[in-house]
Amino acid sequence: MKNVLSISFISLVFGFITIQSWCGAEQVKENMHFHYWRPDGIERVTSAHMSPKGGSHQVSQEISEWQQLGVVPQRWRGGIWAYRKGYDTPETLAEYWVKPVEDGWPGILIDEITQEGNLREVAGKALIKAREMAPDLMIAVYVVPGITDHDFIEGLRSAADLVLIESYLGSARTEYRWIETRYQSAIENGLEDKSVLVLGLGGKWITTQRELCRQLHFIRYYFPEMPGIAFFGSTNPAMVKWLNAELKLFYENPVLLVELVDDKQAIVRNIGRSTAKSAQIMFAIDGRNQTIENRSYEITLIEPGDEYTLNLNGKNNKGISYYGSDYLVLAKPEIWEDEPFSLRASLSEPDLSSGPDWSWKQLSVVYEDDSLKRNKKGYIESVSMPVPAVLANSKFAFRTTFQLDRSDRYAHVRLILEQKGSDVSNTLTLYRTAKEPGAMWDWKSKTASGDWVHEALPFYIPVGEQMTLTMVYDPERGMRFTLSNADSDHIYWDTGDVEVPSEIYFDQLRLQVRADTEKSNIEFLRDGSVRLVGAAKNEESELLLQRIEFGVPLAK
């Protein structure tokens, strides 16, 4: 049984609320929800705690403290859990759900109403009974995977204050389609005014500031009227610092949504809660991987809810998103196309040359026989090589120039920097999915503290072209990856600085391939390059690593 404190941040008559505190005292017409399954890791800014295990006095004190902050604390109540325990009639389920009222809880969180058995029919009727039994109780309901069943829909409409739709996504762009399909079920059933998506934090879900920006951008652009956002999962100190800031940017600050009407006209709407005193709206003219011209339009004094029409010059206009500390411009997210760097909202311009000069050394591709691993079928699947001691330095870099010669869906290849004998690793996986036209890199790092950090490349790697992948690690700034052409003068991917929860170092490089058939291979060529061939049934991927280098900053 999960025993947690679920917090709903609600804007009633006091003003907008972020994770940290109430901001302002302006009355608002609608509720805005920022809901947390369990605010562990966020207590440094909210003093949030797990549900107390002590007596009723402790419960009462904690509830009072939350309510003084304008927060509605909610007691966990099982959905599918309670149904399996025998609370399988509307009467028994409703009585179980409202029991926390006896201890003074102002709200409950009903966890996971699934499609098992007739649970949704029973739950819909139980919600209505629970509302009759506790008219003032705030009721939030976790729904997975979608909203179905007439009785359940009617119960949500009549009795629920908040509908939480699970939508836990990692960094793969194809998964964003789940956001649309799952929230669309709320719209189709007339629940959009009380429904929000729940995003996953940590683990295999959102672990970087850039990915949170991508998902919030997508949601705010396509569903600007959604009354808030919710989070499930856990955070670490690095995540806490940017989570609060991004919610402020995407909800409290001016948020200018740019929608092209046609090639000559665009509509700009302020969907945020602050007035944009002055803003630049940028458009790229005819630019897929290359921008021919940028044009800027200045607008002033756009209040929340205001709409502004721009008459555009030129042809093939494409809106450029802008993430600023003063306002956001959200153009159409470039999710299912190759993303030219100039068309992506960027945390920072990639310019590795502006940092310290680096001393680079090419890795000697030498390995011991016992480091060549075969799977149970006898096919080569990995080889490990020691790396220079520089990677135990406090600051180091890694780069490889490569050429992708073929990429099929299941035939993955991987480059893994790791600590020998531990599970600390930094993994780059070349992959593609069924709906993607090209291959992408996916970066995943596991640190000494056990936290995963990962990022997916929003650019399809072209076949037959030389590319350079560079990683820089600085314990004060974290990890940063860039993907460029071989001359490093055109950037396709930049993660920005991604904080990691603990310092890391590596002592070996492992090359790994999918090895389902005898075609899999890791071949060391005379010129010092390495050819990786991943093989699944009727599928292959082939990657040529032309150079593998490690670097340390030169002393000034």
Secondary structure per residue as TSV (DSSP state, phi and psi in degrees):
chain	resnum	aa	ss	phi	psi
A	1	M	-	360.0	134.1
A	2	K	-	-86.9	130.0
A	3	N	-	-121.7	94.2
A	4	V	-	-135.3	166.5
A	5	L	E	-106.9	119.1
A	6	S	E	-104.2	129.2
A	7	I	E	-111.3	130.0
A	8	S	E	-113.1	118.7
A	9	F	E	-91.0	113.6
A	10	I	E	-124.4	132.1
A	11	S	-	-92.5	106.3
A	12	L	S	-105.9	-88.9
A	13	V	S	-118.1	0.6
A	14	F	S	-93.9	-27.8
A	15	G	-	130.6	-177.8
A	16	F	E	-72.0	143.8
A	17	I	E	-123.2	138.9
A	18	T	-	-109.0	-174.5
A	19	I	S	-59.0	-36.3
A	20	Q	S	-82.1	-48.3
A	21	S	-	-166.4	172.4
A	22	W	E	-72.2	144.4
A	23	C	E	-122.1	109.6
A	24	G	-	85.5	179.3
A	25	A	-	-135.7	24.5
A	26	E	-	-76.1	133.9
A	27	Q	-	-72.9	143.9
A	28	V	-	-126.3	156.4
A	29	K	S	-83.4	-27.9
A	30	E	S	-119.6	158.9
A	31	N	-	-78.1	142.2
A	32	M	-	-126.4	121.6
A	33	H	E	-106.6	131.5
A	34	F	E	-128.0	97.4
A	35	H	E	-108.0	136.8
A	36	Y	E	-122.6	130.2
A	37	W	S	-63.0	-48.5
A	38	R	-	-153.0	112.6
A	39	P	-	-83.3	41.6
A	40	D	T	-73.8	139.9
A	41	G	T	89.3	-19.3
A	42	I	-	-101.2	-4.3
A	43	E	H	-64.2	-17.5
A	44	R	H	-64.0	-23.2
A	45	V	H	-117.2	-5.9
A	46	T	H	-128.3	-10.2
A	47	S	-	58.4	35.4
A	48	A	-	-79.2	152.5
A	49	H	-	-140.2	163.1
A	50	M	-	-65.5	163.6
A	51	S	-	-57.1	130.8
A	52	P	-	-65.2	146.4
A	53	K	-	-99.1	-2.1
A	54	G	S	-82.9	-159.2
A	55	G	-	-78.7	-176.5
A	56	S	H	-65.5	-27.8
A	57	H	H	-63.9	-42.2
A	58	Q	H	-65.1	-40.5
A	59	V	H	-60.9	-47.9
A	60	S	H	-60.6	-40.7
A	61	Q	H	-65.8	-42.9
A	62	E	H	-67.3	-42.5
A	63	I	H	-58.6	-44.4
A	64	S	H	-61.6	-41.9
A	65	E	H	-63.4	-42.5
A	66	W	H	-64.1	-44.3
A	67	Q	H	-66.4	-30.2
A	68	Q	H	-65.6	-23.9
A	69	L	T	-87.9	0.7
A	70	G	T	81.8	17.8
A	71	V	E	-106.4	140.4
A	72	V	E	-99.0	106.5
A	73	P	E	-78.4	141.4
A	74	Q	E	-124.7	140.1
A	75	R	E	-90.0	138.3
A	76	W	E	-66.8	135.7
A	77	R	E	-135.4	135.4
A	78	G	E	-74.7	145.7
A	79	G	S	-103.1	-83.2
A	80	I	H	-63.6	-33.5
A	81	W	H	-60.7	-48.3
A	82	A	H	-66.9	-38.1
A	83	Y	H	-60.1	-42.6
A	84	R	H	-71.9	-23.2
A	85	K	T	-84.3	0.7
A	86	G	T	109.6	-3.3
A	87	Y	-	-83.6	74.1
A	88	D	-	-117.4	19.1
A	89	T	S	-124.2	157.0
A	90	P	H	-56.7	-36.6
A	91	E	H	-69.3	-51.0
A	92	T	H	-68.3	-35.4
A	93	L	H	-69.1	-42.2
A	94	A	H	-64.2	-42.7
A	95	E	H	-62.3	-40.3
A	96	Y	H	-64.4	-44.0
A	97	W	H	-62.5	-41.9
A	98	V	H	-88.4	-1.3
A	99	K	G	-56.0	-36.4
A	100	P	G	-59.0	-17.0
A	101	V	G	-59.0	-31.7
A	102	E	G	-62.1	-28.7
A	103	D	G	-94.8	6.6
A	104	G	T	91.5	10.1
A	105	W	-	-70.8	130.8
A	106	P	S	-85.0	-8.6
A	107	G	E	-153.1	159.4
A	108	I	E	-132.3	153.4
A	109	L	E	-117.6	115.7
A	110	I	E	-91.2	119.9
A	111	D	E	-94.9	116.0
A	112	E	E	62.5	90.8
A	113	I	E	-95.9	100.4
A	114	T	-	-94.0	-171.7
A	115	Q	S	-98.7	18.9
A	116	E	S	-71.4	132.8
A	117	G	T	53.3	-135.7
A	118	N	T	-105.9	28.5
A	119	L	H	-55.4	-43.4
A	120	R	H	-67.4	-36.1
A	121	E	H	-65.2	-46.8
A	122	V	H	-63.8	-44.1
A	123	A	H	-64.4	-38.8
A	124	G	H	-60.3	-44.7
A	125	K	H	-70.4	-35.6
A	126	A	H	-66.9	-35.5
A	127	L	H	-60.0	-44.8
A	128	I	H	-63.8	-41.5
A	129	K	H	-66.0	-39.7
A	130	A	H	-62.2	-39.1
A	131	R	H	-66.0	-38.7
A	132	E	H	-64.9	-37.6
A	133	M	H	-75.8	-29.0
A	134	A	-	-139.0	79.9
A	135	P	T	-60.9	-28.8
A	136	D	T	-98.6	-0.1
A	137	L	-	-73.0	132.4
A	138	M	E	-81.5	124.4
A	139	I	E	-115.8	118.6
A	140	A	E	-113.7	141.7
A	141	V	E	-129.3	125.1
A	142	Y	E	-84.1	127.6
A	143	V	E	-120.3	132.6
A	144	V	-	-146.1	133.6
A	145	P	S	-92.5	-24.1
A	146	G	-	-142.2	-176.1
A	147	I	-	-106.1	110.4
A	148	T	-	-138.3	170.2
A	149	D	-	81.6	123.5
A	150	H	H	-56.5	-49.1
A	151	D	H	-63.4	-39.4
A	152	F	H	-67.2	-43.0
A	153	I	H	-61.9	-42.6
A	154	E	H	-65.2	-38.5
A	155	G	H	-63.5	-42.0
A	156	L	H	-63.6	-44.2
A	157	R	H	-61.3	-43.4
A	158	S	H	-83.6	-32.8
A	159	A	H	-122.8	-26.2
A	160	A	-	-81.9	142.2
A	161	D	S	-90.3	-28.3
A	162	L	E	-147.8	131.2
A	163	V	E	-111.4	121.4
A	164	L	E	-107.0	114.4
A	165	I	E	-102.9	113.8
A	166	E	E	-63.9	130.8
A	167	S	-	-151.5	68.2
A	168	Y	-	-86.9	109.8
A	169	L	-	-120.4	145.4
A	170	G	-	-89.6	-141.3
A	171	S	S	-103.0	2.1
A	172	A	-	-77.6	127.4
A	173	R	G	-64.4	-31.7
A	174	T	G	-61.7	-27.2
A	175	E	G	-68.8	-19.6
A	176	Y	G	-60.8	-22.2
A	177	R	H	-62.8	-25.6
A	178	W	H	-61.6	-35.6
A	179	I	H	-56.8	-46.8
A	180	E	H	-65.9	-50.4
A	181	T	H	-66.2	-38.2
A	182	R	H	-73.3	-41.6
A	183	Y	H	-74.1	-27.8
A	184	Q	H	-60.0	-31.7
A	185	S	H	-64.9	-32.2
A	186	A	H	-69.5	-41.7
A	187	I	H	-63.7	-46.7
A	188	E	H	-62.6	-25.3
A	189	N	T	-103.4	14.7
A	190	G	T	69.3	28.9
A	191	L	-	-112.2	11.3
A	192	E	T	-64.6	-25.3
A	193	D	T	-74.0	-15.9
A	194	K	T	-125.8	11.7
A	195	S	E	-113.2	137.7
A	196	V	E	-134.5	153.0
A	197	L	E	-79.8	148.7
A	198	V	E	-108.6	119.9
A	199	L	E	-97.4	147.5
A	200	G	E	-90.6	134.6
A	201	L	E	-112.1	138.6
A	202	G	S	77.4	-177.1
A	203	G	T	57.4	-126.2
A	204	K	T	-94.9	11.3
A	205	W	S	-105.9	-132.6
A	206	I	B	-74.6	121.3
A	207	T	-	-130.6	-3.7
A	208	T	S	-128.4	155.0
A	209	Q	H	-63.0	-38.4
A	210	R	H	-62.5	-41.8
A	211	E	H	-69.0	-37.4
A	212	L	H	-61.0	-42.5
A	213	C	H	-59.7	-43.6
A	214	R	H	-60.8	-46.3
A	215	Q	H	-70.5	-40.6
A	216	L	H	-66.0	-37.8
A	217	H	H	-58.8	-49.6
A	218	F	H	-59.4	-46.3
A	219	I	H	-68.5	-45.3
A	220	R	H	-67.5	-31.2
A	221	Y	H	-73.7	-48.8
A	222	Y	H	-86.3	-24.1
A	223	F	-	-133.3	64.0
A	224	P	T	-65.2	-20.0
A	225	E	T	-88.9	-2.8
A	226	M	-	-58.2	127.5
A	227	P	-	-81.9	53.3
A	228	G	E	123.7	-159.5
A	229	I	E	-157.1	157.8
A	230	A	E	-133.6	161.6
A	231	F	E	-136.4	140.6
A	232	F	E	-125.0	146.5
A	233	G	E	116.9	-163.3
A	234	S	-	-128.3	158.4
A	235	T	-	-120.9	168.5
A	236	N	-	-123.1	169.9
A	237	P	H	-55.4	-34.9
A	238	A	H	-65.2	-38.8
A	239	M	H	-71.4	-37.0
A	240	V	H	-57.5	-36.9
A	241	K	H	-65.0	-36.4
A	242	W	H	-98.8	-16.9
A	243	L	H	-62.6	-48.9
A	244	N	H	-62.6	-41.6
A	245	A	H	-64.0	-40.9
A	246	E	H	-69.8	-35.5
A	247	L	H	-64.7	-38.1
A	248	K	I	-62.4	-44.4
A	249	L	I	-64.1	-43.1
A	250	F	I	-84.6	-11.8
A	251	Y	I	-128.3	-40.5
A	252	E	I	-90.1	-40.3
A	253	N	S	-71.2	170.8
A	254	P	-	-61.6	130.4
A	255	V	E	-126.2	107.7
A	256	L	E	-99.0	110.9
A	257	L	E	-90.5	124.6
A	258	V	E	-110.4	119.0
A	259	E	E	-124.1	124.7
A	260	L	E	-76.5	125.2
A	261	V	E	-80.3	-47.2
A	262	D	E	-156.8	-165.1
A	263	D	T	-71.6	-11.1
A	264	K	T	-114.8	-5.4
A	265	Q	E	-146.7	143.7
A	266	A	E	-136.6	149.4
A	267	I	E	-107.4	131.6
A	268	V	E	-114.8	124.0
A	269	R	E	-122.4	139.7
A	270	N	E	-92.3	104.0
A	271	I	-	-97.6	5.0
A	272	G	S	-85.4	-166.8
A	273	R	S	-117.7	14.0
A	274	S	S	-131.7	157.8
A	275	T	-	-81.5	132.8
A	276	A	E	-87.0	108.7
A	277	K	E	-69.8	-38.3
A	278	S	E	-158.1	137.4
A	279	A	E	-148.9	147.0
A	280	Q	E	-102.6	124.3
A	281	I	E	-106.0	117.8
A	282	M	E	-105.0	143.3
A	283	F	E	-130.7	140.1
A	284	A	E	-95.0	139.3
A	285	I	E	-101.1	115.2
A	286	D	S	51.5	60.6
A	287	G	-	-132.5	107.0
A	288	R	S	-89.3	-80.3
A	289	N	S	-96.6	2.4
A	290	Q	S	-149.9	131.1
A	291	T	-	-96.4	121.4
A	292	I	S	-75.5	-40.8
A	293	E	E	-157.7	141.2
A	294	N	E	-107.6	139.1
A	295	R	E	-126.7	141.0
A	296	S	E	-119.6	141.0
A	297	Y	E	-128.0	128.9
A	298	E	E	-99.6	133.3
A	299	I	E	-129.2	153.4
A	300	T	E	-133.6	153.2
A	301	L	E	50.0	61.4
A	302	I	E	-99.4	108.5
A	303	E	-	-82.0	161.5
A	304	P	T	-53.5	129.8
A	305	G	T	89.9	-12.7
A	306	D	-	-71.2	153.6
A	307	E	E	-128.3	139.0
A	308	Y	E	-133.2	133.6
A	309	T	E	-101.3	128.2
A	310	L	E	-108.1	129.3
A	311	N	E	-93.4	120.4
A	312	L	-	-97.8	150.8
A	313	N	-	-101.8	154.4
A	314	G	S	82.2	-176.2
A	315	K	S	-122.9	165.0
A	316	N	S	55.7	45.5
A	317	N	E	-70.9	142.8
A	318	K	E	-139.7	123.4
A	319	G	E	-66.2	143.7
A	320	I	E	-109.8	122.5
A	321	S	-	-73.9	153.1
A	322	Y	E	-141.3	124.7
A	323	Y	E	-105.2	108.0
A	324	G	-	-125.1	161.7
A	325	S	S	-72.6	-19.3
A	326	D	S	-97.4	-32.3
A	327	Y	-	-161.9	162.7
A	328	L	E	-114.5	145.4
A	329	V	E	-118.1	118.8
A	330	L	E	-110.4	98.6
A	331	A	-	-85.3	177.3
A	332	K	-	-56.9	126.0
A	333	P	-	-62.2	136.0
A	334	E	-	-90.1	75.1
A	335	I	-	-94.7	-41.3
A	336	W	S	-107.6	21.6
A	337	E	S	-129.5	163.9
A	338	D	-	-61.2	135.5
A	339	E	-	-103.5	103.4
A	340	P	-	-58.1	139.5
A	341	F	G	-58.4	-36.7
A	342	S	G	-69.0	-14.9
A	343	L	G	-100.7	0.5
A	344	R	S	-101.6	143.0
A	345	A	-	-67.9	124.7
A	346	S	-	-118.7	139.0
A	347	L	S	-70.7	-33.6
A	348	S	S	-164.2	149.1
A	349	E	-	-69.0	134.4
A	350	P	-	-77.4	119.7
A	351	D	-	-151.5	75.6
A	352	L	G	-63.8	-25.9
A	353	S	G	-68.7	-17.3
A	354	S	G	-80.0	-10.5
A	355	G	S	-83.2	-164.2
A	356	P	-	-66.8	153.3
A	357	D	-	-67.6	146.1
A	358	W	E	-113.2	142.8
A	359	S	E	-99.0	115.4
A	360	W	E	-104.9	142.7
A	361	K	E	-135.2	129.7
A	362	Q	E	-76.7	137.5
A	363	L	-	-71.2	130.8
A	364	S	-	-80.6	116.4
A	365	V	-	-79.6	74.4
A	366	V	-	-117.8	137.1
A	367	Y	-	-144.3	154.9
A	368	E	-	-82.2	149.6
A	369	D	G	-57.1	-36.7
A	370	D	G	-75.3	-6.6
A	371	S	G	-88.7	-7.0
A	372	L	E	-86.3	114.9
A	373	K	E	-105.7	138.7
A	374	R	E	-117.5	150.3
A	375	N	-	-84.4	-173.7
A	376	K	T	-63.8	-22.9
A	377	K	T	-83.2	-7.6
A	378	G	S	90.5	6.8
A	379	Y	-	-91.1	142.3
A	380	I	E	-63.9	128.7
A	381	E	E	-127.0	-19.5
A	382	S	E	-163.4	159.7
A	383	V	E	-145.6	141.2
A	384	S	E	-116.4	142.9
A	385	M	E	-136.1	139.9
A	386	P	E	-67.6	148.9
A	387	V	-	-114.6	161.7
A	388	P	-	-57.7	155.1
A	389	A	G	-64.2	-9.4
A	390	V	G	-61.2	-24.9
A	391	L	G	-76.4	-4.3
A	392	A	G	-93.7	-0.4
A	393	N	S	-70.2	164.3
A	394	S	S	-75.7	-15.3
A	395	K	S	-146.1	126.9
A	396	F	E	-153.6	171.0
A	397	A	E	-140.0	157.4
A	398	F	E	-138.9	138.5
A	399	R	E	-149.9	152.8
A	400	T	E	-142.8	137.2
A	401	T	E	-98.4	129.4
A	402	F	E	-140.7	167.7
A	403	Q	E	-138.7	125.0
A	404	L	E	-88.7	120.1
A	405	D	E	-101.1	-20.9
A	406	R	E	-165.1	146.3
A	407	S	-	-148.0	115.5
A	408	D	-	-110.9	165.0
A	409	R	S	-57.0	-52.2
A	410	Y	S	-97.9	-5.8
A	411	A	-	-89.4	76.2
A	412	H	-	-74.6	151.1
A	413	V	E	-129.4	149.4
A	414	R	E	-138.2	146.7
A	415	L	E	-115.2	125.7
A	416	I	E	-129.6	115.4
A	417	L	E	-89.3	132.5
A	418	E	E	-151.9	164.7
A	419	Q	-	-92.5	120.9
A	420	K	T	-61.0	132.4
A	421	G	T	82.7	5.4
A	422	S	S	-134.8	175.1
A	423	D	S	-100.2	10.7
A	424	V	-	-72.3	123.5
A	425	S	E	-153.5	162.6
A	426	N	E	-134.4	105.9
A	427	T	E	-112.9	131.1
A	428	L	E	-113.8	118.4
A	429	T	E	-112.8	126.5
A	430	L	E	-90.8	122.8
A	431	Y	E	-150.1	169.2
A	432	R	-	-148.1	161.9
A	433	T	-	-119.5	176.1
A	434	A	T	-60.7	-33.6
A	435	K	T	-98.8	2.5
A	436	E	-	-98.1	135.3
A	437	P	S	-79.0	-14.0
A	438	G	S	-145.4	172.6
A	439	A	B	-83.2	157.5
A	440	M	E	-140.4	156.8
A	441	W	E	-92.1	142.2
A	442	D	E	-124.4	123.6
A	443	W	E	-103.1	132.8
A	444	K	E	-140.1	127.1
A	445	S	E	-125.0	133.2
A	446	K	E	-115.6	124.7
A	447	T	-	-97.8	177.0
A	448	A	T	-62.7	-24.5
A	449	S	T	-81.7	-3.7
A	450	G	S	89.4	4.9
A	451	D	-	-89.0	141.0
A	452	W	E	-93.0	141.9
A	453	V	E	-131.6	131.7
A	454	H	E	-147.5	161.1
A	455	E	E	-154.9	138.6
A	456	A	E	-106.4	141.5
A	457	L	-	-73.9	121.7
A	458	P	S	-88.7	48.2
A	459	F	S	-155.4	133.2
A	460	Y	-	-81.8	128.4
A	461	I	B	-77.4	121.8
A	462	P	-	-71.6	145.0
A	463	V	T	-79.1	136.5
A	464	G	T	83.6	6.1
A	465	E	-	-112.2	143.3
A	466	Q	E	-76.3	133.8
A	467	M	E	-132.7	158.0
A	468	T	E	-125.2	127.2
A	469	L	E	-109.0	126.2
A	470	T	E	-124.7	135.0
A	471	M	E	-122.1	134.3
A	472	V	E	-124.1	132.7
A	473	Y	E	-119.2	127.7
A	474	D	E	-133.7	120.2
A	475	P	T	-59.0	-22.5
A	476	E	T	-85.1	-20.5
A	477	R	T	-120.4	-19.9
A	478	G	E	99.0	-155.2
A	479	M	E	-94.1	152.7
A	480	R	E	-150.5	128.7
A	481	F	E	-116.1	141.0
A	482	T	E	-133.5	147.4
A	483	L	E	-121.4	127.5
A	484	S	E	-136.0	175.7
A	485	N	E	-71.5	173.3
A	486	A	T	-61.3	-29.2
A	487	D	T	-85.5	-1.8
A	488	S	S	59.2	26.8
A	489	D	-	-106.6	0.6
A	490	H	S	-137.2	118.7
A	491	I	E	-94.9	129.1
A	492	Y	E	-102.2	-27.9
A	493	W	E	-146.3	133.6
A	494	D	E	-145.6	118.6
A	495	T	-	-75.9	-15.3
A	496	G	-	71.5	177.6
A	497	D	-	-74.3	121.6
A	498	V	B	-112.6	114.8
A	499	E	-	-67.4	141.8
A	500	V	-	-116.4	147.4
A	501	P	S	-68.1	-18.1
A	502	S	S	-152.0	160.6
A	503	E	-	-67.0	148.0
A	504	I	-	-136.4	157.7
A	505	Y	-	-151.7	162.6
A	506	F	-	-133.1	150.6
A	507	D	-	-128.3	0.4
A	508	Q	E	-153.6	154.1
A	509	L	E	-111.1	129.2
A	510	R	E	-116.8	128.3
A	511	L	E	-102.3	131.1
A	512	Q	E	-135.8	142.9
A	513	V	E	-132.9	156.8
A	514	R	-	-69.8	126.0
A	515	A	B	-127.5	67.9
A	516	D	S	-94.8	-15.1
A	517	T	S	-135.8	171.2
A	518	E	T	-69.3	-8.6
A	519	K	T	-75.8	-16.5
A	520	S	-	-63.6	144.6
A	521	N	E	-165.7	152.8
A	522	I	E	-127.6	110.1
A	523	E	E	-116.5	124.9
A	524	F	E	-95.4	118.4
A	525	L	-	-93.1	161.7
A	526	R	T	-63.7	-29.7
A	527	D	T	-80.9	6.7
A	528	G	S	92.1	-2.0
A	529	S	-	-87.0	167.0
A	530	V	E	-130.8	130.5
A	531	R	E	-105.5	124.7
A	532	L	E	-108.2	127.3
A	533	V	E	-123.4	110.9
A	534	G	E	-93.7	140.9
A	535	A	E	-138.8	124.2
A	536	A	E	-117.4	-178.3
A	537	K	T	-60.4	117.0
A	538	N	T	62.0	16.6
A	539	E	E	-138.0	146.9
A	540	E	E	-144.0	151.9
A	541	S	E	-128.7	140.1
A	542	E	E	-133.3	123.3
A	543	L	E	-129.8	128.0
A	544	L	E	-104.4	113.8
A	545	L	E	-88.3	105.8
A	546	Q	E	-82.6	-33.0
A	547	R	E	-145.1	141.0
A	548	I	E	-127.7	119.4
A	549	E	E	-130.9	152.0
A	550	F	E	-125.4	148.1
A	551	G	E	-140.4	155.3
A	552	V	E	-130.8	151.4
A	553	P	E	-69.5	139.4
A	554	L	-	-72.3	144.5
A	555	A	-	-66.4	138.5
A	556	K	-	-85.3	360.0
